[in-house]
Amino acid sequence: MSALHISTPLIPSHPLSKLLGIPVALKLENLQPSHSFKLRGIGLLCQHEAQQGASLLVSSSGGNAGLAVAFAGAQIGLPVVVVVPKTTPQQTRQYLREAGADVIVHGDVWDQAHEQAIEIVNARNGAYIHPFDHPLI
């Protein structure tokens, strides 16, 4: 299975280099298909779970990680549920839906969304895609 992320450019930042007195370059991870560096590790984890037989990917996120899971799920043909806290902006929720995720709003903070995502994983026999705490990420 090939990687879901793309190689992004590294460009020099003359203003930052001048300000800091050292060469500074910017890695343009906003050019990833999911618009964030999160796709690199999360895409790998999603592919791993698919190879292990997952039929559903579930994540909890306030934005970028969920978008990475939604993109990866669409690419590998698996449904995605992303649980977001109430603080997640409506526009982000819309982006998640447009990327193909079923969005569930639960809790005031990420920890509560995370707990709900785990419950969904257990009830629906899905694979949990943690937004940051997994060795493959």
Disulfide bonds with the S-S distance in Angstrom:
none
